[in-house]
Amino acid sequence: MLRAIGLVAWQTCTLLRRDRMVRAAVIAGFLTTGLALLASTWSIEDRVKILFDVGFFCFQLVGSIMAIFWGSKSVGDSRQDGAIEWQLAAPISRTSWLLGKYLGLAVSTLLLGAVLLFIWQLGMIVGDYGTLSLGQLAVYLLMLLGWLVLLALSLLFSISMHFSLALFAGVGGWLVGLTSAAVAAALTPETPPEAQAIVRVLARAWDLQAFNLVDRVLEAPAISPASLLNHFGYGLILIAIFLTVAVLASQRGDIA
C-alpha cells in the first residue's frame, strides 16, 4: 500500500511541476514581496506591521487559490486523460490512489510554500528587516497548514463533482471558513435560537481564521507552544476528516 501511495504521489508531483500556475505563483510571490516592501515605507512607526499585513495577506490569497485549484483539478485531469482507469486497473486500491494523490498535492503545495518563504526572506534581508523570528515562522507554517486543509476539502469535492462545480464549492467553503467566526460574533439576541446554534457550531468546526495569526506576528512570542499545538491539531483533524470522507465516498461508487 505504501509503495502504491508513493508512486501515485510521485506522478502527481511530476505533473504539477509542469503546471503553468506554479510559475504564476512564483511571480506573484516576487510581486507580493515588492509590494509589501513598498507599502512598509508609507509609515514610520508601523513599518514591520504593514510589511507582514500586506505580505502575508497576499501569500494567503495566492496559496489558498492554488490549493483549491489543484485539489479541484487533480482528479478531473486524471479522469480526462484516462490515467485513473489504468491506475485503478493496476493493483492499486482507491484508498491508496486517493491518499497518494493528496500526498503528491500536499508535497507540491509545501514546496511552493518553501519557495515563497525563500522569496519573502530574501526580500526582508534586502529591505533591511533582518530574518524571520521563530514566532513569525510559526505564523507562516500555520498559514501553510491552512492551505493543506483547503487542499483536502477541494479533493473531497472533486471526487463527486466535475472541475467547475468542485472549484465553485471549494471557493465557497473557503469563504465560509474565513467568515464563520465573525458571523458568530455578530449574532444578536434577535437571531432565532436555531440559527444561532447552527452558526456557532459551524464557527467552532470550520474556522479558517485559526490558521491566520498575522495579527500576532509582532508579539513576543507570536504564539505559545501550547496554542501552536492546538492549532496544528485542529488542522490535522480537519484533513483527516476530509480524506476519510473522500475515501468512503469513492468506495460507494465510481469517481465521477
Solvent accessible surface area in square Angstrom, and as a share of the most:
residue,aa,sasa,rsa
1,M,136,0.61
2,L,149,0.74
3,R,189,0.69
4,A,15,0.12
5,I,20,0.10
6,G,34,0.33
7,L,91,0.45
8,V,3,0.01
9,A,8,0.06
10,W,170,0.60
11,Q,49,0.22
12,T,3,0.02
13,C,18,0.11
14,T,26,0.15
15,L,87,0.43
16,L,20,0.10
17,R,158,0.58
18,R,172,0.63
19,D,25,0.13
20,R,190,0.69
21,M,59,0.26
22,V,37,0.21
23,R,148,0.54
24,A,52,0.40
25,A,4,0.03
26,V,38,0.22
27,I,103,0.52
28,A,27,0.21
29,G,1,0.01
30,F,114,0.48
31,L,125,0.62
32,T,9,0.05
33,T,7,0.04
34,G,38,0.37
35,L,85,0.42
36,A,0,0.00
37,L,38,0.19
38,L,105,0.52
39,A,2,0.02
40,S,0,0.00
41,T,82,0.48
42,W,176,0.62
43,S,31,0.20
44,I,163,0.83
45,E,161,0.72
46,D,71,0.37
47,R,96,0.35
48,V,56,0.32
49,K,95,0.40
50,I,43,0.22
51,L,1,0.00
52,F,0,0.00
53,D,46,0.24
54,V,38,0.22
55,G,0,0.00
56,F,5,0.02
57,F,135,0.56
58,C,25,0.15
59,F,0,0.00
60,Q,29,0.13
61,L,72,0.36
62,V,25,0.15
63,G,0,0.00
64,S,0,0.00
65,I,79,0.40
66,M,6,0.03
67,A,0,0.00
68,I,3,0.01
69,F,41,0.17
70,W,4,0.01
71,G,0,0.00
72,S,1,0.00
73,K,63,0.27
74,S,13,0.08
75,V,0,0.00
76,G,13,0.13
77,D,54,0.28
78,S,7,0.04
79,R,52,0.19
80,Q,157,0.70
81,D,97,0.50
82,G,25,0.24
83,A,10,0.08
84,I,8,0.04
85,E,104,0.47
86,W,151,0.53
87,Q,7,0.03
88,L,48,0.24
89,A,90,0.69
90,A,39,0.30
91,P,140,0.88
92,I,29,0.14
93,S,63,0.40
94,R,68,0.25
95,T,33,0.19
96,S,3,0.02
97,W,0,0.00
98,L,2,0.01
99,L,50,0.25
100,G,0,0.00
101,K,4,0.02
102,Y,20,0.08
103,L,80,0.40
104,G,0,0.00
105,L,0,0.00
106,A,9,0.07
107,V,56,0.32
108,S,12,0.08
109,T,1,0.01
110,L,76,0.38
111,L,106,0.53
112,L,7,0.04
113,G,0,0.00
114,A,55,0.43
115,V,64,0.37
116,L,0,0.00
117,L,38,0.19
118,F,135,0.56
119,I,6,0.03
120,W,1,0.00
121,Q,38,0.17
122,L,81,0.40
123,G,7,0.06
124,M,5,0.02
125,I,95,0.48
126,V,113,0.65
127,G,24,0.23
128,D,129,0.67
129,Y,41,0.16
130,G,38,0.36
131,T,99,0.57
132,L,29,0.15
133,S,56,0.36
134,L,154,0.77
135,G,15,0.14
136,Q,22,0.10
137,L,58,0.29
138,A,13,0.10
139,V,3,0.02
140,Y,0,0.00
141,L,74,0.37
142,L,0,0.00
143,M,5,0.02
144,L,14,0.07
145,L,8,0.04
146,G,6,0.06
147,W,0,0.00
148,L,24,0.12
149,V,0,0.00
150,L,4,0.02
151,L,0,0.00
152,A,1,0.00
153,L,13,0.06
154,S,0,0.00
155,L,1,0.00
156,L,30,0.15
157,F,46,0.19
158,S,1,0.01
159,I,4,0.02
160,S,75,0.48
161,M,60,0.27
162,H,111,0.50
163,F,73,0.31
164,S,76,0.49
165,L,108,0.54
166,A,0,0.00
167,L,52,0.26
168,F,159,0.66
169,A,23,0.17
170,G,0,0.00
171,V,56,0.32
172,G,30,0.29
173,G,15,0.14
174,W,24,0.08
175,L,94,0.47
176,V,63,0.36
177,G,0,0.00
178,L,46,0.23
179,T,68,0.39
180,S,6,0.04
181,A,36,0.28
182,A,67,0.52
183,V,74,0.43
184,A,20,0.15
185,A,90,0.69
186,A,73,0.57
187,L,36,0.18
188,T,67,0.39
189,P,125,0.79
190,E,143,0.64
191,T,29,0.17
192,P,76,0.48
193,P,101,0.64
194,E,120,0.54
195,A,37,0.29
196,Q,28,0.12
197,A,55,0.43
198,I,121,0.61
199,V,32,0.18
200,R,119,0.43
201,V,97,0.56
202,L,72,0.36
203,A,15,0.11
204,R,200,0.73
205,A,55,0.43
206,W,24,0.08
207,D,28,0.14
208,L,8,0.04
209,Q,64,0.29
210,A,15,0.12
211,F,2,0.01
212,N,53,0.27
213,L,11,0.06
214,V,26,0.15
215,D,107,0.55
216,R,80,0.29
217,V,6,0.03
218,L,90,0.45
219,E,98,0.44
220,A,103,0.80
221,P,95,0.59
222,A,3,0.02
223,I,13,0.07
224,S,50,0.33
225,P,113,0.71
226,A,70,0.54
227,S,28,0.18
228,L,46,0.23
229,L,133,0.66
230,N,105,0.54
231,H,31,0.14
232,F,56,0.24
233,G,26,0.25
234,Y,48,0.18
235,G,0,0.00
236,L,106,0.53
237,I,105,0.53
238,L,13,0.06
239,I,17,0.09
240,A,56,0.43
241,I,87,0.44
242,F,27,0.11
243,L,25,0.12
244,T,74,0.43
245,V,68,0.39
246,A,1,0.01
247,V,24,0.14
248,L,107,0.53
249,A,41,0.31
250,S,1,0.00
251,Q,95,0.42
252,R,214,0.78
253,G,34,0.32
254,D,126,0.65
255,I,17,0.09
256,A,46,0.36
